[in-house]
Amino acid sequence: MKGHSLVLAKAAVFLASDESRYMVGSELLVDGGVRNLATA
């Protein structure tokens, strides 16, 4: 899937950053937008 590695990398960088400091008990959906295509 094109761009799949980029999506995973962005999620990893976000989780390693201070921006994710207050994410407690949350789910981060990393599927490259596949879920949006399936529900359309």
PDBQT receptor file of N, H, CA, C and O in Angstrom, charges set to zero:
ATOM      1  N   MET A   1       0.844  -1.176   0.000  1.00  0.00    +0.000 N 
ATOM      2  CA  MET A   1       0.000   0.000   0.000  1.00  0.00    +0.000 C 
ATOM      3  C   MET A   1       0.885   1.234   0.000  1.00  0.00    +0.000 C 
ATOM      4  O   MET A   1       1.760   1.382   0.853  1.00  0.00    +0.000 OA
ATOM      5  N   LYS A   2       0.656   2.102  -0.944  1.00  0.00    +0.000 N 
ATOM      6  H   LYS A   2      -0.055   1.981  -1.637  1.00  0.00    +0.000 HD
ATOM      7  CA  LYS A   2       1.476   3.302  -1.087  1.00  0.00    +0.000 C 
ATOM      8  C   LYS A   2       1.258   4.245   0.095  1.00  0.00    +0.000 C 
ATOM      9  O   LYS A   2       0.121   4.547   0.457  1.00  0.00    +0.000 OA
ATOM     10  N   GLY A   3       2.335   4.698   0.681  1.00  0.00    +0.000 N 
ATOM     11  H   GLY A   3       3.259   4.453   0.387  1.00  0.00    +0.000 HD
ATOM     12  CA  GLY A   3       2.261   5.630   1.792  1.00  0.00    +0.000 C 
ATOM     13  C   GLY A   3       2.033   4.985   3.150  1.00  0.00    +0.000 C 
ATOM     14  O   GLY A   3       1.979   5.680   4.165  1.00  0.00    +0.000 OA
ATOM     15  N   HIS A   4       1.897   3.660   3.181  1.00  0.00    +0.000 N 
ATOM     16  H   HIS A   4       1.940   3.095   2.357  1.00  0.00    +0.000 HD
ATOM     17  CA  HIS A   4       1.620   2.974   4.446  1.00  0.00    +0.000 C 
ATOM     18  C   HIS A   4       2.765   3.189   5.437  1.00  0.00    +0.000 C 
ATOM     19  O   HIS A   4       2.523   3.409   6.624  1.00  0.00    +0.000 OA
ATOM     20  N   SER A   5       3.982   3.127   4.967  1.00  0.00    +0.000 N 
ATOM     21  H   SER A   5       4.179   2.948   4.003  1.00  0.00    +0.000 HD
ATOM     22  CA  SER A   5       5.142   3.325   5.853  1.00  0.00    +0.000 C 
ATOM     23  C   SER A   5       5.157   4.734   6.413  1.00  0.00    +0.000 C 
ATOM     24  O   SER A   5       5.525   4.942   7.569  1.00  0.00    +0.000 OA
ATOM     25  N   LEU A   6       4.759   5.700   5.603  1.00  0.00    +0.000 N 
ATOM     26  H   LEU A   6       4.460   5.531   4.664  1.00  0.00    +0.000 HD
ATOM     27  CA  LEU A   6       4.730   7.090   6.055  1.00  0.00    +0.000 C 
ATOM     28  C   LEU A   6       3.690   7.283   7.156  1.00  0.00    +0.000 C 
ATOM     29  O   LEU A   6       3.938   8.003   8.123  1.00  0.00    +0.000 OA
ATOM     30  N   VAL A   7       2.538   6.650   7.016  1.00  0.00    +0.000 N 
ATOM     31  H   VAL A   7       2.336   6.065   6.231  1.00  0.00    +0.000 HD
ATOM     32  CA  VAL A   7       1.489   6.745   8.038  1.00  0.00    +0.000 C 
ATOM     33  C   VAL A   7       1.979   6.153   9.352  1.00  0.00    +0.000 C 
ATOM     34  O   VAL A   7       1.769   6.740  10.413  1.00  0.00    +0.000 OA
ATOM     35  N   LEU A   8       2.623   5.007   9.291  1.00  0.00    +0.000 N 
ATOM     36  H   LEU A   8       2.793   4.530   8.430  1.00  0.00    +0.000 HD
ATOM     37  CA  LEU A   8       3.165   4.383  10.501  1.00  0.00    +0.000 C 
ATOM     38  C   LEU A   8       4.249   5.243  11.139  1.00  0.00    +0.000 C 
ATOM     39  O   LEU A   8       4.308   5.377  12.362  1.00  0.00    +0.000 OA
ATOM     40  N   ALA A   9       5.101   5.822  10.305  1.00  0.00    +0.000 N 
ATOM     41  H   ALA A   9       5.053   5.713   9.312  1.00  0.00    +0.000 HD
ATOM     42  CA  ALA A   9       6.176   6.670  10.822  1.00  0.00    +0.000 C 
ATOM     43  C   ALA A   9       5.614   7.910  11.508  1.00  0.00    +0.000 C 
ATOM     44  O   ALA A   9       6.104   8.304  12.566  1.00  0.00    +0.000 OA
ATOM     45  N   LYS A  10       4.592   8.531  10.918  1.00  0.00    +0.000 N 
ATOM     46  H   LYS A  10       4.194   8.211  10.058  1.00  0.00    +0.000 HD
ATOM     47  CA  LYS A  10       3.984   9.715  11.531  1.00  0.00    +0.000 C 
ATOM     48  C   LYS A  10       3.331   9.377  12.862  1.00  0.00    +0.000 C 
ATOM     49  O   LYS A  10       3.405  10.162  13.808  1.00  0.00    +0.000 OA
ATOM     50  N   ALA A  11       2.699   8.225  12.942  1.00  0.00    +0.000 N 
ATOM     51  H   ALA A  11       2.639   7.587  12.173  1.00  0.00    +0.000 HD
ATOM     52  CA  ALA A  11       2.084   7.802  14.204  1.00  0.00    +0.000 C 
ATOM     53  C   ALA A  11       3.151   7.572  15.271  1.00  0.00    +0.000 C 
ATOM     54  O   ALA A  11       2.974   7.959  16.427  1.00  0.00    +0.000 OA
ATOM     55  N   ALA A  12       4.244   6.948  14.886  1.00  0.00    +0.000 N 
ATOM     56  H   ALA A  12       4.388   6.634  13.947  1.00  0.00    +0.000 HD
ATOM     57  CA  ALA A  12       5.330   6.685  15.841  1.00  0.00    +0.000 C 
ATOM     58  C   ALA A  12       5.952   7.985  16.334  1.00  0.00    +0.000 C 
ATOM     59  O   ALA A  12       6.247   8.121  17.521  1.00  0.00    +0.000 OA
ATOM     60  N   VAL A  13       6.154   8.942  15.429  1.00  0.00    +0.000 N 
ATOM     61  H   VAL A  13       5.914   8.831  14.465  1.00  0.00    +0.000 HD
ATOM     62  CA  VAL A  13       6.726  10.232  15.824  1.00  0.00    +0.000 C 
ATOM     63  C   VAL A  13       5.771  10.968  16.760  1.00  0.00    +0.000 C 
ATOM     64  O   VAL A  13       6.203  11.566  17.745  1.00  0.00    +0.000 OA
ATOM     65  N   PHE A  14       4.478  10.924  16.454  1.00  0.00    +0.000 N 
ATOM     66  H   PHE A  14       4.127  10.438  15.653  1.00  0.00    +0.000 HD
ATOM     67  CA  PHE A  14       3.498  11.567  17.332  1.00  0.00    +0.000 C 
ATOM     68  C   PHE A  14       3.522  10.949  18.728  1.00  0.00    +0.000 C 
ATOM     69  O   PHE A  14       3.540  11.671  19.725  1.00  0.00    +0.000 OA
ATOM     70  N   LEU A  15       3.524   9.635  18.803  1.00  0.00    +0.000 N 
ATOM     71  H   LEU A  15       3.510   9.049  17.993  1.00  0.00    +0.000 HD
ATOM     72  CA  LEU A  15       3.511   8.971  20.102  1.00  0.00    +0.000 C 
ATOM     73  C   LEU A  15       4.786   9.220  20.894  1.00  0.00    +0.000 C 
ATOM     74  O   LEU A  15       4.769   9.183  22.124  1.00  0.00    +0.000 OA
ATOM     75  N   ALA A  16       5.882   9.470  20.205  1.00  0.00    +0.000 N 
ATOM     76  H   ALA A  16       5.896   9.499  19.206  1.00  0.00    +0.000 HD
ATOM     77  CA  ALA A  16       7.149   9.742  20.883  1.00  0.00    +0.000 C 
ATOM     78  C   ALA A  16       7.295  11.215  21.268  1.00  0.00    +0.000 C 
ATOM     79  O   ALA A  16       8.216  11.574  22.001  1.00  0.00    +0.000 OA
ATOM     80  N   SER A  17       6.404  12.057  20.785  1.00  0.00    +0.000 N 
ATOM     81  H   SER A  17       5.655  11.765  20.190  1.00  0.00    +0.000 HD
ATOM     82  CA  SER A  17       6.516  13.496  21.029  1.00  0.00    +0.000 C 
ATOM     83  C   SER A  17       5.757  13.910  22.293  1.00  0.00    +0.000 C 
ATOM     84  O   SER A  17       5.017  13.123  22.884  1.00  0.00    +0.000 OA
ATOM     85  N   ASP A  18       5.963  15.156  22.683  1.00  0.00    +0.000 N 
ATOM     86  H   ASP A  18       6.565  15.795  22.203  1.00  0.00    +0.000 HD
ATOM     87  CA  ASP A  18       5.252  15.711  23.835  1.00  0.00    +0.000 C 
ATOM     88  C   ASP A  18       3.774  15.929  23.534  1.00  0.00    +0.000 C 
ATOM     89  O   ASP A  18       2.973  16.050  24.460  1.00  0.00    +0.000 OA
ATOM     90  N   GLU A  19       3.398  15.980  22.264  1.00  0.00    +0.000 N 
ATOM     91  H   GLU A  19       4.049  15.881  21.511  1.00  0.00    +0.000 HD
ATOM     92  CA  GLU A  19       2.003  16.198  21.884  1.00  0.00    +0.000 C 
ATOM     93  C   GLU A  19       1.102  15.054  22.363  1.00  0.00    +0.000 C 
ATOM     94  O   GLU A  19      -0.094  15.261  22.569  1.00  0.00    +0.000 OA
ATOM     95  N   SER A  20       1.648  13.876  22.539  1.00  0.00    +0.000 N 
ATOM     96  H   SER A  20       2.620  13.708  22.372  1.00  0.00    +0.000 HD
ATOM     97  CA  SER A  20       0.842  12.727  22.955  1.00  0.00    +0.000 C 
ATOM     98  C   SER A  20       0.852  12.537  24.474  1.00  0.00    +0.000 C 
ATOM     99  O   SER A  20       0.415  11.502  24.977  1.00  0.00    +0.000 OA
ATOM    100  N   ARG A  21       1.335  13.502  25.173  1.00  0.00    +0.000 N 
ATOM    101  H   ARG A  21       1.690  14.342  24.764  1.00  0.00    +0.000 HD
ATOM    102  CA  ARG A  21       1.489  13.401  26.627  1.00  0.00    +0.000 C 
ATOM    103  C   ARG A  21       0.185  13.071  27.351  1.00  0.00    +0.000 C 
ATOM    104  O   ARG A  21       0.193  12.342  28.343  1.00  0.00    +0.000 OA
ATOM    105  N   TYR A  22      -0.925  13.600  26.864  1.00  0.00    +0.000 N 
ATOM    106  H   TYR A  22      -0.932  14.192  26.058  1.00  0.00    +0.000 HD
ATOM    107  CA  TYR A  22      -2.199  13.422  27.559  1.00  0.00    +0.000 C 
ATOM    108  C   TYR A  22      -3.086  12.352  26.939  1.00  0.00    +0.000 C 
ATOM    109  O   TYR A  22      -4.274  12.280  27.254  1.00  0.00    +0.000 OA
ATOM    110  N   MET A  23      -2.537  11.529  26.073  1.00  0.00    +0.000 N 
ATOM    111  H   MET A  23      -1.572  11.587  25.818  1.00  0.00    +0.000 HD
ATOM    112  CA  MET A  23      -3.306  10.427  25.492  1.00  0.00    +0.000 C 
ATOM    113  C   MET A  23      -3.292   9.252  26.465  1.00  0.00    +0.000 C 
ATOM    114  O   MET A  23      -2.303   8.524  26.557  1.00  0.00    +0.000 OA
ATOM    115  N   VAL A  24      -4.376   9.077  27.179  1.00  0.00    +0.000 N 
ATOM    116  H   VAL A  24      -5.179   9.668  27.104  1.00  0.00    +0.000 HD
ATOM    117  CA  VAL A  24      -4.483   8.010  28.158  1.00  0.00    +0.000 C 
ATOM    118  C   VAL A  24      -5.748   7.213  27.836  1.00  0.00    +0.000 C 
ATOM    119  O   VAL A  24      -6.844   7.772  27.800  1.00  0.00    +0.000 OA
ATOM    120  N   GLY A  25      -5.599   5.938  27.609  1.00  0.00    +0.000 N 
ATOM    121  H   GLY A  25      -4.708   5.484  27.638  1.00  0.00    +0.000 HD
ATOM    122  CA  GLY A  25      -6.746   5.100  27.326  1.00  0.00    +0.000 C 
ATOM    123  C   GLY A  25      -7.377   5.378  25.978  1.00  0.00    +0.000 C 
ATOM    124  O   GLY A  25      -8.571   5.141  25.791  1.00  0.00    +0.000 OA
ATOM    125  N   SER A  26      -6.594   5.875  25.037  1.00  0.00    +0.000 N 
ATOM    126  H   SER A  26      -5.624   6.066  25.189  1.00  0.00    +0.000 HD
ATOM    127  CA  SER A  26      -7.098   6.194  23.705  1.00  0.00    +0.000 C 
ATOM    128  C   SER A  26      -6.558   5.200  22.691  1.00  0.00    +0.000 C 
ATOM    129  O   SER A  26      -5.507   4.590  22.886  1.00  0.00    +0.000 OA
ATOM    130  N   GLU A  27      -7.298   5.054  21.610  1.00  0.00    +0.000 N 
ATOM    131  H   GLU A  27      -8.152   5.549  21.451  1.00  0.00    +0.000 HD
ATOM    132  CA  GLU A  27      -6.838   4.221  20.509  1.00  0.00    +0.000 C 
ATOM    133  C   GLU A  27      -6.434   5.116  19.350  1.00  0.00    +0.000 C 
ATOM    134  O   GLU A  27      -7.139   6.066  19.011  1.00  0.00    +0.000 OA
ATOM    135  N   LEU A  28      -5.313   4.813  18.755  1.00  0.00    +0.000 N 
ATOM    136  H   LEU A  28      -4.739   4.041  19.030  1.00  0.00    +0.000 HD
ATOM    137  CA  LEU A  28      -4.832   5.552  17.599  1.00  0.00    +0.000 C 
ATOM    138  C   LEU A  28      -4.947   4.639  16.395  1.00  0.00    +0.000 C 
ATOM    139  O   LEU A  28      -4.194   3.675  16.262  1.00  0.00    +0.000 OA
ATOM    140  N   LEU A  29      -5.890   4.947  15.519  1.00  0.00    +0.000 N 
ATOM    141  H   LEU A  29      -6.502   5.731  15.627  1.00  0.00    +0.000 HD
ATOM    142  CA  LEU A  29      -6.140   4.117  14.351  1.00  0.00    +0.000 C 
ATOM    143  C   LEU A  29      -5.118   4.450  13.268  1.00  0.00    +0.000 C 
ATOM    144  O   LEU A  29      -5.071   5.576  12.773  1.00  0.00    +0.000 OA
ATOM    145  N   VAL A  30      -4.310   3.474  12.908  1.00  0.00    +0.000 N 
ATOM    146  H   VAL A  30      -4.348   2.559  13.310  1.00  0.00    +0.000 HD
ATOM    147  CA  VAL A  30      -3.291   3.647  11.873  1.00  0.00    +0.000 C 
ATOM    148  C   VAL A  30      -3.540   2.577  10.816  1.00  0.00    +0.000 C 
ATOM    149  O   VAL A  30      -3.028   1.461  10.902  1.00  0.00    +0.000 OA
ATOM    150  N   ASP A  31      -4.342   2.948   9.817  1.00  0.00    +0.000 N 
ATOM    151  H   ASP A  31      -4.758   3.855   9.748  1.00  0.00    +0.000 HD
ATOM    152  CA  ASP A  31      -4.666   1.990   8.765  1.00  0.00    +0.000 C 
ATOM    153  C   ASP A  31      -4.527   2.589   7.373  1.00  0.00    +0.000 C 
ATOM    154  O   ASP A  31      -4.958   1.979   6.394  1.00  0.00    +0.000 OA
ATOM    155  N   GLY A  32      -3.937   3.761   7.271  1.00  0.00    +0.000 N 
ATOM    156  H   GLY A  32      -3.587   4.256   8.066  1.00  0.00    +0.000 HD
ATOM    157  CA  GLY A  32      -3.729   4.383   5.966  1.00  0.00    +0.000 C 
ATOM    158  C   GLY A  32      -5.014   4.854   5.309  1.00  0.00    +0.000 C 
ATOM    159  O   GLY A  32      -5.029   5.072   4.097  1.00  0.00    +0.000 OA
ATOM    160  N   GLY A  33      -6.086   5.017   6.060  1.00  0.00    +0.000 N 
ATOM    161  H   GLY A  33      -6.074   4.840   7.045  1.00  0.00    +0.000 HD
ATOM    162  CA  GLY A  33      -7.346   5.481   5.521  1.00  0.00    +0.000 C 
ATOM    163  C   GLY A  33      -8.237   4.377   4.978  1.00  0.00    +0.000 C 
ATOM    164  O   GLY A  33      -9.279   4.669   4.391  1.00  0.00    +0.000 OA
ATOM    165  N   VAL A  34      -7.862   3.133   5.154  1.00  0.00    +0.000 N 
ATOM    166  H   VAL A  34      -7.016   2.896   5.630  1.00  0.00    +0.000 HD
ATOM    167  CA  VAL A  34      -8.631   2.014   4.639  1.00  0.00    +0.000 C 
ATOM    168  C   VAL A  34     -10.025   1.972   5.261  1.00  0.00    +0.000 C 
ATOM    169  O   VAL A  34     -11.000   1.664   4.575  1.00  0.00    +0.000 OA
ATOM    170  N   ARG A  35     -10.122   2.271   6.520  1.00  0.00    +0.000 N 
ATOM    171  H   ARG A  35      -9.330   2.521   7.077  1.00  0.00    +0.000 HD
ATOM    172  CA  ARG A  35     -11.423   2.253   7.198  1.00  0.00    +0.000 C 
ATOM    173  C   ARG A  35     -12.381   3.251   6.557  1.00  0.00    +0.000 C 
ATOM    174  O   ARG A  35     -13.570   2.966   6.415  1.00  0.00    +0.000 OA
ATOM    175  N   ASN A  36     -11.870   4.421   6.170  1.00  0.00    +0.000 N 
ATOM    176  H   ASN A  36     -10.904   4.653   6.286  1.00  0.00    +0.000 HD
ATOM    177  CA  ASN A  36     -12.720   5.425   5.537  1.00  0.00    +0.000 C 
ATOM    178  C   ASN A  36     -13.224   4.939   4.183  1.00  0.00    +0.000 C 
ATOM    179  O   ASN A  36     -14.359   5.233   3.808  1.00  0.00    +0.000 OA
ATOM    180  N   LEU A  37     -12.413   4.212   3.455  1.00  0.00    +0.000 N 
ATOM    181  H   LEU A  37     -11.490   3.973   3.759  1.00  0.00    +0.000 HD
ATOM    182  CA  LEU A  37     -12.830   3.699   2.150  1.00  0.00    +0.000 C 
ATOM    183  C   LEU A  37     -13.884   2.607   2.305  1.00  0.00    +0.000 C 
ATOM    184  O   LEU A  37     -14.790   2.491   1.480  1.00  0.00    +0.000 OA
ATOM    185  N   ALA A  38     -13.766   1.810   3.359  1.00  0.00    +0.000 N 
ATOM    186  H   ALA A  38     -13.030   1.904   4.029  1.00  0.00    +0.000 HD
ATOM    187  CA  ALA A  38     -14.681   0.690   3.561  1.00  0.00    +0.000 C 
ATOM    188  C   ALA A  38     -16.073   1.171   3.961  1.00  0.00    +0.000 C 
ATOM    189  O   ALA A  38     -17.062   0.494   3.680  1.00  0.00    +0.000 OA
ATOM    190  N   THR A  39     -16.163   2.330   4.613  1.00  0.00    +0.000 N 
ATOM    191  H   THR A  39     -15.360   2.880   4.841  1.00  0.00    +0.000 HD
ATOM    192  CA  THR A  39     -17.458   2.810   5.078  1.00  0.00    +0.000 C 
ATOM    193  C   THR A  39     -18.141   3.729   4.071  1.00  0.00    +0.000 C 
ATOM    194  O   THR A  39     -19.303   4.090   4.257  1.00  0.00    +0.000 OA
ATOM    195  N   ALA A  40     -17.450   4.104   3.031  1.00  0.00    +0.000 N 
ATOM    196  H   ALA A  40     -16.506   3.811   2.880  1.00  0.00    +0.000 HD
ATOM    197  CA  ALA A  40     -18.028   5.036   2.040  1.00  0.00    +0.000 C 
ATOM    198  C   ALA A  40     -19.004   4.334   1.119  1.00  0.00    +0.000 C 
ATOM    199  O   ALA A  40     -19.578   4.965   0.231  1.00  0.00    +0.000 OA
TER     200      ALA A  40
